[in-house]
Amino acid sequence: MTATIPNPDDLREQGNQAFKQGKFQEAIDRYTEALNTLLELPLSEIIKIDLTKCYSNRSQCYINLNQYEEAIDDATRALEYTPADQKSLYRRANAFERLGKSNEAISDAQRLISVSPKGGSGDEQTNILLRKLRENAQNKHTQQTQLASQIQQMFETVQSNSNSVTALNNLLVISREDAGAEGILTYDPELRQIIDFMQKNERTIILGTTRVLASLIKNSYKRAELVYLKLGLPSIARCLAMNDTEIPASAAVLLHNMIMSICDLENRRKIRKSTNVPFNFDQSVIEFINNTFRMLNGLIDDKTCSSIGRDCCLDLVVKFVDRANGCNWVNKFVVSGVPKVLRVAATVPNLADNDSKSYLITEQTKMHISCVLSVVYHDLCSDQEREEFNNECIEFIKALREKDDDQSRIRTISVLAVLLQGPFDTGNAILGSQNLVDLMIQMAGSDDVVQQRIAIEAIVLSASKKDKAAGILSQGADILKNLYRSANEDIQVLALVGLSKIASSKGTDASGGIVAEGSCQTLGRACCKFLTTSESFDIRRWSSDGLAYLTLDADVKEELADNQPALKALFSLCQCQDAHVLYSLTTIFVNLTNTYDINKPDKEMAELAAYAKQHIPKDHPKDEKSFFDERRRKLIEAGIIPVLVQLCKHKSENCREQIARVFLGLCENEKYRGPIVAGGGAKALLPLALEGTSVGKTKASQALAKICITNNPEIAFPGQRMLELVRPIIKLLKPEHTALENFEALMALTNLASIGENVRKRILKEDGFSNIEQYMFEEHALLRRAATECMCNLVIQEEVVKYFTSENDRIKLLVLLCGEDDEPLIKAALGTLAVLSSLQADIEYIKDLNLEDEERQRLNNLMNDNRIICQKILDVKSLPDIFKQLCACNNPDLQFRALYIIRNIVQVNKEFAIQIVETDLMDVLFAVKEIKDANLVNEKNQKIASDIVQICLKYGLIQRNKEETAASKE
């Protein structure tokens, strides 16, 4: 039995139909199937024509999907079979133009003019394209000349040291655009001047140059490779090791962008694959990865490296060491990197040590090490790999314990604390196998403050995971209670933080109490007392740490919200720049406002758990909406808005996510949106919506959407800010986002589209049309209605009309939406059709004026578009039935819009009017015109019905009745 060979003509026709419906990917699939079939057939003139059509049509699909390289490839293949194919030439010119390749686009446009028949319909269109391309090329050349002059001036300014900071800042701005980045490399192709800047001893020049380089190589393999080969890793290592607050961080960004670009991780991470399958890199890239990680390992273990630089190196390892999304260096790191980071983890500040020099660390270094070890451990795929990791850690602990002195014991528990905070299973296994519990208790009972502090940290970390450390829980709590009675205030507050962490390990579960009822409130009051009475910054920040844990308890939230001095003290702490402190503070605000994620168990699973007598988490009564709404009100009155605005300036992505959560929670109440705008919250939210974690950007974007729905966007987001608002709101329009997020984004875009032409153009530029349109097909009634209302405002823009005149069913969809039961949806669909069909009426008064040739051509194009749209409306078979109901309905708004559309159609020409007259619609129109009862139809609607009848009379399609004739003679 032989397989049936698919018919390429049928496949191409299927592709054409999919294209008309806007299903471009499906059309590509059909054209590809047709091409596969055609390429297996013997080549003939007919086959060449078919191949040309398929390649050319698929090229247009790629253009519509913004895949211009693929479009150029397909158009080129089509021209190989038919060198003078006009459509393929036009499409390739179009794709070249959109890629910014003006010379190639002009060449194709000139060739198209030479092969096009003179006076043909496409001739004028091609001339317009060519004129546009030449203007763009001229503008581009002028801009490039100006840019080259600016770059030269900036380099000379830096060399002369006259105003180097401003010059480097200008170069940074220039480097963010591809044209600017290429211009810099054109001026300094071997990077000699840039390397010279990096070797200067001027801090500001090194910092500025590092930032320029980081921007220069972002998303560019070619430029990143050039910087890697010319500048070299040693220069970057020198910057990372510097004892400076900003240069190591900028060098880390430079190395981050270099790894992303050379390894092409942004694109690779989009590939669906198993997490235990690494990316396949070329040998040259593997060599770069090896050199980079060896450098990072060396800096981590270098005692001359600054503490900030060490943290930056650890952070880079976290981001790129894994095999799932990074450079697949985990197995090498277990052998060469783990011992080095553990040596740093064993560092204890203020510890009397025989070593002449210890590692420089910050308060966050050990947290960074915990993150590194956790990422490495969880990326290991097999039990054998995990066993090797555990053995490395155990051998290190054993080596430390060989010296049975105070320093070795302190270092041992310090490393244990880092492991418990990172790969907990490893730390917990070492805790049991090496008999370290007794050592912790012994250290906690000593008189040495350093030993007590290290012991507290380890006890808290080992006891905080109640499901894995139940044996230590009660014992650890007793030790901390004893230490809380210490005469040393530092130890006292650290013990308080430890007790707070253990007490809050139940989370928001009101039924999972570990400590006695009321203990959380007692601990909370103690934290508030330290917070409001101590002058020590450390005491106050540790108190805020304790509250960050305790405010998971609803009773503590209620007390803190009423404690004005404590709130003022927290707001005052927000002025510091310590990321750890700020994260604790923002966590408190998130807990107070209940803006954390809540994962409620499935109802059926909860019932099953209850039947099996398993523990089921329960919400605290004071976590209900009425309570947290009241807490939000108290925070607003206490002055949290300017505090949040100030916090937005911090660079920590996790802190910014927390702030976005709080802003969104406050924006849920409409009456708070005005004060948020007045306090600068709308301005502060924009950067949060554009940069940060994906969750943070989504939360900030939704908060902006809420503000935009109820506040005048022109006031809330004046000037350029309103245009910047468009992108984050459009990014909310994703199927993976909640229905509410999508709905509010559509509502916000509806408001924005009503503002003016510039905003509508920005919406279109950000691919807003396709993102909005997809929700017009939604089954969710509110989303479909909101999308149609947004489209109604968007079609005012002239460019949008083209989306409806091409071969697709968009007009048909709008007509069918007019037949739904949802009145607001019908109103929006009718409004969209009214705008699209009203062009003829709008331009009637100017079509006979003396116009320039270009203006006359534009006017003719608009009139032609209008005829196409009206014809598409008439082509919908169900139009008479739908519009009969609307013209006769009791809703005057719907009736007006339906009559208005009919009048627009009959105004176009006699042929269109005939199609209306031949339907039952005329009976309804006559009835509306003749109704005398003002309660049934208003005067405005009767006037439109009368206008339609008069137009039909003028065409001679209907005749006056005797009464009308007599009345007109009188």
Steps between C-alpha positions, in 0.01 A plus 500: 500500500659832393487817706297787355719793397346826628391748234726809521226723356262394779769557761577845361131589500474384863795727576324788323186447708700485824678823397167676441391401850820643648631152593849566365682209666239256371538654153878452521447132585271449200735683259791293635308176433421620148868587441615161627269334248596731212874457557464124448340549157695542171571871443287661228371850425174427682687362802723811500193723513351295786829509693521877453147547634558281806836656591366851440185440706700345783728805489200726565399281795845543651475877451170501690671305781794747504740223390671710233811287442283200415283724279806613304618139455162388363462802270851432366411136429185615318709736284735216411209332321335819368757784498244769407228400747361833622349374825825336606703810418259721693496264800878471512534879475248532782690251718833669426351835596369366833844357580651843436687383188411804291746444213372148430138620527562785254665261256197269504256791469689637195499157342128468571429829320700382198299175466157646591264602215472878482179629648437173679323501836822413681712762321400793721531287812854402403595862431372599843707219658809604306456864596461399863809278484712776348385746765582245770841431348577872482386551859701199611812630327456841662447340841805277457715801408376690805546192718857444385579863579345468847693179574829657394428801719420278801821296462710814472334644811582185702859505376542861607344436845305826463146367559546124483200403716250679273673369187491139623134537600425622147690205353296270725175641359634470143613138556149385593393517135651264242592792274678671787683184608619439144600864473723471808670190358540671163684783674707268722500161318790349696377644835839666552355818646246312713775274639703813571204640698477175699869519593476851640503549875198733484212330681227686309655414162532129585141491627359684198699294249390175665137606472543596134658161423220316682242680289707462182508118510143438612321262260788501251729199456729688262560794734524278811763280333698808396505635858593154635792463258628859513431601861543154656376349823794628713384859455149404608643304798696810604177703510312225687770488768503876561403631841227726366123520547415523128781378273476127595123506442546664157772245412259223603237641262764510225592134559131405530423656159810340349394152615141556380615620157786257429301200626178631338312410816203730441402303190612163632281536810195520274566145378288235666717224640543279801660679797777238524601548135765775461527740209731395217776761470774532238856423611599868496204584725588214737854638525358844585274344768791311656719812510219705651419257780867445581533877536190516726631214716834674531341827610274326752807339660717814472547672837591826325162511321256754643193378687263655245697347213483158666122531533476596132703190401278275712191655344633431148564136595139473623368633168710293261642185665201269446435273206128571469528866400868582526849394395504142636792546738345330805708182503824694458391742771440219751868408475666838448251750641322346802814480721577864419155634586500292821830662600331838464197366691733412790600865533370661819555876548649611833637151562848488659692298243852387440467577128657832404225577252142377462246532222319832474126438517178700524195413708349343186801292393391189687151528356658513152703188583186322619335588168800369303505171690123463471503558120788254456339232720158520337649491151668165567305227324608172660544363851868444424551867412323610819708256702819653355371846596418385855842336532674825405306681775553224760875484431522875543315485836723212617812698410374795703424282802847347507615804700288488813531868589250783527580642158448165325173436683368844407603452136335155495163633619534800264535263202213288634276810514579577135414141398175504699403822323586353159486124428313419822512124449880510492519722808248287688689180416829652624325629812405143596803307374764729653329544841479877465182551706692470828764737365236763422350468851846525654580815300164657584574451871845658485581855607655584164269734303637380164430135585150590623421693182620221267311240707179703487523524121555124459225408750248724326585361157495137618170543687314714245399209274262323731433213259870403484633605841230416752756363748684830529190717513416489869865477609596795278211711629606438862858606423380818331275582797801477730707719269214753486568565868863586423640828634644573154238689300637374165466136609162576649357640177661225287334239724175691457536480120568127530191446716299709253615285210412177678164638613412609145598175330129412487458783247146635474349170618294592805464135604870402489628661818848395614523741791238577763206717398584868543876443480522660156338818634741500797798463268356766270468748785861429603616567140301826494653605830857452369397670176368815667737537796845392381734748335712220352440446129589129532249448782225669298573307182503167688168600655362557151629153405297355787188689392545378141445147633241583766271703273391176336281473812179702464489603867847652469390683183207656682714620790774637273251687280374680812853572630577839343846542660606158368374584149687832507815315609460254211449787254814665637703181446395506133748783444795260528657338193554149641319254269448244780338758731282637221384151407395438861313832506321439170410150622333659806298729272401206278387302806306793648314558172449126428649538152699176508401205282244272658487136390171365619461119494262349250157444656494128418854450632407685821202271549718196437759626750229557760370148446856365544537716815789692347583858596320761287628861511239751614490874443498727803169690538697826509640424155157553346446787256334738745801478732776545245303781331502682833874436542562645154303812598711543813823467299382762250419738786836428663674618181613184322461639145808732500694219673414258219589762237842542663550123520437469123841657439675198650660260252415169669254317273349307790437819698344661194271200457383538861434871446299423186289254700421763764415764239267256325329415829444869577374565145228238545306767689400765247507785755873447565600537134475880506730536805744253339517714184531820708782342704703408191397133501397493133839634393681259733307198370611544138862383556369210712282390208787515250787341697520233769365154565218375276261496799604850604449639149158337476387635838624852421336491155168398651524782755563744213201357313275553803614862528447554127144362514365741762734800464545729202821365337594852385516611865637180656762448225574838340707543185741227393409291803164412343678348199732303728193358671384318186767227490457354852122497468513321163734244656220415743301366205617140520298178526710388798392805699177499697170609347498803733848610389399471133168675559655795682771534235232520229303756700813711548586482129144606417554817704843560349378449142245777554769755591655580165685398186845470659377250758314295240813490284701378796243226565535386139880520516500270804300240302187603687257424218561124486523475879165676543330324211565149635267569792211583264484124439497418874220297653532711816225760452671784687831455316326491163302814585806688629704409191222618267464828692876552471488426128219755462736773624797367304333502155493879509865472395538497122767224502257258664259512205746294293460209743133480398531556124737208436367151431373389840177455697545782751197695373292183505595440863387852594165452326449167676587659836214743434268199521607397852286548813750723682389862445836666589671257259249582224549872563879466467478287184252744343724791596797334329299438183362855513850648509630271225204566270474875559796599287290577192285744691802662664688571175201588283553872551870502399511261206433775245761741636825573313749268668866415445562176310619319812202621704262405217655152488464463876137612478427253223658221707282591798186499288595166353557359851157628599333325205677174589382518862139576407503218245631262769216603731249430224662163425406366845195281436348558843525880471128562418373287789745650753443860395120461477501419870735789580313761291175401672638461855397709800856608583542839326884481508510164322228612258693817416825316428330238283315768297821703473683201346218440249510868399879479452460198271228646277699825466789318331327422170176386340611133481539481877166672551333241272629220725339670801171573321469137392490383864230517766696780664314761294169405662651569842651828379164616362334407829761690708459803271121503533463431877326792668542387861808675648522228769577237237765683297684829556527784249870445427447138399196590287711759322762237403227259380354786294847575355535137386159513328588831333827358364313201356244738346784700346642181345152421364485172685167577671210732425315749713148401601208724402476675835866597495476619138201717582668637810811591306293688234319699765 
